[in-house]
Amino acid sequence: MVDLSFLETFTKGNKDKMKRYINIYLKIAPETFQNMEQHVIDKDWEQLRIKAHSLKPQADYMGIASLKAVLVEMEQSVHEEKFERLRELYEKAAKIHAESIPHLKNIIASS
């Protein structure tokens, strides 16, 4: 679910920096998902695409490859005007995000 290999390399193994990046994700991502949910409700697909795009690097840093893959799929669905899948993709992304939170909090607590 969470693979911090990239973050570890990026921070050169500095645990304090790793914690800082994880905390940033834990602070910013929930708000981003709330915004995305509202964009789905409003059918504001372009704003949904922008939020999905902005979350991709954060998913990368946290090593949540499955989340990044869904975010890419969301972007592509907007570009291809396949709007009918967006609610399902949002729900899938939100579930992956929610499942990653305990893992990330555990990493912070144990280091």
Secondary structure, 3 states (H helix, E strand, C coil): CCCCHHHHHHCCCCHHHHHHHHHHHHHHHHHHHHHHHHHHHHCCHHHHHHHHHHHHHHHHHHCCHHHHHHHHHHHHHHHCCCHHHHHHHHHHHHHHHHHHHHHHHHHHHHC
